[in-house]
Amino acid sequence: MLIRGLMFSSALAAFLALPSLAEAGRIIWPCSGSVTSPYGPRSSPCSGCSTFHHGIDIGVGSGTILGAPGNGTVSSYAYDSCGGNIYKIGYGGGWETRFLHSSSAIVGVGTAVSRNRDVARSGNTGSCTTGAHLHFEVRKDGVSQSIPGLRGEFKTRNTEVPKDFPGLNDPVASIVTIDNNSAGFSVVGSWATATGAADKHGADYRYKSTAPVSEPASWTTSLSAGTYSIQAWWPAGTNRSTAAPYILPDGASVPVNQQINGGKWNVLASRSLSGAVTTKLSCWATSGFVVMADAIRYVR
Amino acid sequence: MKHRRLLIMLSAAAIVSVVLIAIISRQYAPLFQEGGEAGSKTIVDDNKKEAPTTRVASLPDVSGKLEPADQAKAHRKKIAETRKSANQKLTAVMQGEAPPLSEEEQAAMDKGIVDSISSLTQQIINDPSFAAHAIAMLAAEDDPEIIAMLAQALGQAAAELGDKFPSDLMLKMAQTDDNLGRREAALQVLSYLKKVSPEVEKGVIQLAQNAATPELRIAAINAMGAWVTANKDMATRITDQLLLARTATDDPGVRGMILQTVGNLEVPLTPKAVEAMTDAIKHESEPLNRSLAAVALGSGTNSGNRDQVISVLEQAYAGEQNLDTQRHILTQIVKAGRWDAETFLERIPKPHPQLQQDVEDYISILAQVDRNDWGAIWDKKSEIDHQRGTYPASHGGHGTDDQ
């Protein structure tokens, strides 16, 4: 009866969605298999292979699906004559993980991925390999970081690598966008609405002639604590101000040339933000031009 | 007559009780300390290189608590069975004795193992008193893979429970267990703590500086770094202790781990730390360790130490013979001096075409991206190098890290 009770408890626990206990800085093994070559100094295993192993090799058959070690963005998938197809995920702050010798990518470059998402397949590409395996690296600013694991040890996908890598597995990048049509947008004074520019964000945009008055457009939202890239979108044109003054949440002024770089996100600054934040666009600039208020976004 | 019968019955009951106690004690003997008095085991003097002969001291007496102990064994059994099944299947596939697993089979197999760890973690979180039984299970475990899984379960629970987690038991295991793997696992568990008691902090620091084996020192250093990740207030005093740990060893692996950890703290370096990293970037025997010192300098720059850091990096760059390390130092010159990096990039020597290319790449990148965003600068440079096949110290191909 006790055993039946224990079995039921175990089954119930497995059935219920157990909460995620992922800690910042804890990455996971991207696949299951035994360590065939650990990180660190070694005898060169093949022609062209170095005597310092900057990653850890896990023995897996070609085509094995690999999981993202942490929350990041696929930053590169390029061929190297030695390392073969190298699949790279970036995590910000100079951190990246690399899968060498891969056979194919499942998730393309530029996509944000969460920890353990299927992202690529292992392979045997490149000349610096003696058989199908995963060569897995963690690097900061291009310098390899040690990854614990001894030859023969079996690693299970989605179990944690027993080492702290701060900066990896931070919460998935969040983007908060406020368009001039959003609830968080407001103006002081008279700002016209237009739709004519092809490189606008959304359905329309607002504009105002430059003048020495304090009548800004504002974009307000609430953010969870973090470091954000503050970015602005405007439709460009020859009559725009060359020094349109954006005012950051901390009060700093960032003048931008709105005659160029229209139709895309332009980085104004990076700031540590939390709670209610407002970015403004002032019209207080050299007379004879217009300032364009279209969209602002905060990217963590 | 009546009294005689009563006396006989009482005697029989007493005999039965004694027998039962003997049976229970024998069954649970491994959970008790072998010899000696509870709590009398002192920290092993690792400098004498003597392995401790007893297992963890001062474990709770669980002889009267059959159910939690049985539950702990059930968890262990579940973890072991799922792991063994996975090992067997994958080994058969790798040896060509079985067809490759389907994606569904692989996912189910991995999930089984992960869930077995998670269920143990959750039970400990739900009932902190269960932690002692899980620790006792770890203390009795010899299989390295199961040790690793138990450590993850305990560590995640420790992160959630904080003060309620018996970290003193883990510290004792780290200090006195007779199995290196269990000692490392105990340090891994302690690395999950978000707040650390003075006793645990002191004990782990001592291991980082004095443990007999490099593996233990490395595990302790990792714990210290992880604590700072969770609690930046600890950064200065932990850094000081890491610097002492570096002077306490000649092992390049341990020294490398220290340099990595200092570089990953992402806090401004104190004057003492700048001095230590200056020594490291000039005198570490391993090129990788000199690269790690460069990263530590670049990552620890603030307005107060910037000029000194850049000067150190420039001097080290000029004297460095290993091309990959030179490239890493150049990267850190850009990181430390990025708001006027062009000044430094234009004046440093470029004795190798790759260095000239790196300088040109960085000047181009700095004209395009927000200089506040180091990640964006490095991502761009990394992308260029990947496309060109010139990623520094790349896997085997460029060989410069052999110098």
HADDOCK unambig.tbl for C-alpha pairs under 7 A between the chains (distance, minus, plus):
assign (segid A and resid 13 and name CA) (segid B and resid 119 and name CA) 6.09 0.50 0.50
assign (segid A and resid 14 and name CA) (segid B and resid 115 and name CA) 6.12 0.50 0.50
assign (segid A and resid 14 and name CA) (segid B and resid 119 and name CA) 6.95 0.50 0.50
assign (segid A and resid 21 and name CA) (segid B and resid 156 and name CA) 6.52 0.50 0.50
assign (segid A and resid 48 and name CA) (segid B and resid 396 and name CA) 5.65 0.50 0.50
assign (segid A and resid 48 and name CA) (segid B and resid 397 and name CA) 5.65 0.50 0.50
assign (segid A and resid 49 and name CA) (segid B and resid 396 and name CA) 3.79 0.50 0.50
assign (segid A and resid 49 and name CA) (segid B and resid 397 and name CA) 6.23 0.50 0.50
assign (segid A and resid 50 and name CA) (segid B and resid 395 and name CA) 6.92 0.50 0.50
assign (segid A and resid 50 and name CA) (segid B and resid 396 and name CA) 4.08 0.50 0.50
assign (segid A and resid 50 and name CA) (segid B and resid 399 and name CA) 5.70 0.50 0.50
assign (segid A and resid 50 and name CA) (segid B and resid 402 and name CA) 6.55 0.50 0.50
assign (segid A and resid 51 and name CA) (segid B and resid 402 and name CA) 6.22 0.50 0.50
assign (segid A and resid 54 and name CA) (segid B and resid 395 and name CA) 6.66 0.50 0.50
assign (segid A and resid 61 and name CA) (segid B and resid 94 and name CA) 6.77 0.50 0.50
assign (segid A and resid 76 and name CA) (segid B and resid 383 and name CA) 6.33 0.50 0.50
assign (segid A and resid 78 and name CA) (segid B and resid 386 and name CA) 6.31 0.50 0.50
assign (segid A and resid 78 and name CA) (segid B and resid 387 and name CA) 5.95 0.50 0.50
assign (segid A and resid 80 and name CA) (segid B and resid 389 and name CA) 5.61 0.50 0.50
assign (segid A and resid 82 and name CA) (segid B and resid 396 and name CA) 6.88 0.50 0.50
assign (segid A and resid 82 and name CA) (segid B and resid 397 and name CA) 5.23 0.50 0.50
assign (segid A and resid 83 and name CA) (segid B and resid 395 and name CA) 6.09 0.50 0.50
assign (segid A and resid 92 and name CA) (segid B and resid 375 and name CA) 4.60 0.50 0.50
assign (segid A and resid 93 and name CA) (segid B and resid 374 and name CA) 5.92 0.50 0.50
assign (segid A and resid 93 and name CA) (segid B and resid 375 and name CA) 4.05 0.50 0.50
assign (segid A and resid 94 and name CA) (segid B and resid 374 and name CA) 6.90 0.50 0.50
assign (segid A and resid 94 and name CA) (segid B and resid 375 and name CA) 4.88 0.50 0.50
assign (segid A and resid 94 and name CA) (segid B and resid 378 and name CA) 5.60 0.50 0.50
assign (segid A and resid 94 and name CA) (segid B and resid 379 and name CA) 6.88 0.50 0.50
assign (segid A and resid 128 and name CA) (segid B and resid 396 and name CA) 6.58 0.50 0.50
assign (segid A and resid 141 and name CA) (segid B and resid 378 and name CA) 6.55 0.50 0.50
assign (segid A and resid 142 and name CA) (segid B and resid 392 and name CA) 6.65 0.50 0.50
assign (segid A and resid 143 and name CA) (segid B and resid 291 and name CA) 6.82 0.50 0.50
assign (segid A and resid 143 and name CA) (segid B and resid 292 and name CA) 6.92 0.50 0.50
assign (segid A and resid 154 and name CA) (segid B and resid 145 and name CA) 6.70 0.50 0.50
assign (segid A and resid 156 and name CA) (segid B and resid 110 and name CA) 6.49 0.50 0.50
assign (segid A and resid 157 and name CA) (segid B and resid 110 and name CA) 6.11 0.50 0.50
assign (segid A and resid 158 and name CA) (segid B and resid 114 and name CA) 6.87 0.50 0.50
assign (segid A and resid 159 and name CA) (segid B and resid 114 and name CA) 6.42 0.50 0.50
assign (segid A and resid 162 and name CA) (segid B and resid 188 and name CA) 6.57 0.50 0.50
assign (segid A and resid 163 and name CA) (segid B and resid 222 and name CA) 6.43 0.50 0.50
assign (segid A and resid 164 and name CA) (segid B and resid 222 and name CA) 6.54 0.50 0.50
assign (segid A and resid 164 and name CA) (segid B and resid 226 and name CA) 5.50 0.50 0.50
assign (segid A and resid 166 and name CA) (segid B and resid 229 and name CA) 6.16 0.50 0.50
assign (segid A and resid 166 and name CA) (segid B and resid 264 and name CA) 6.58 0.50 0.50
assign (segid A and resid 267 and name CA) (segid B and resid 370 and name CA) 6.59 0.50 0.50
assign (segid A and resid 269 and name CA) (segid B and resid 370 and name CA) 6.92 0.50 0.50
assign (segid A and resid 270 and name CA) (segid B and resid 372 and name CA) 6.17 0.50 0.50
assign (segid A and resid 270 and name CA) (segid B and resid 373 and name CA) 6.75 0.50 0.50
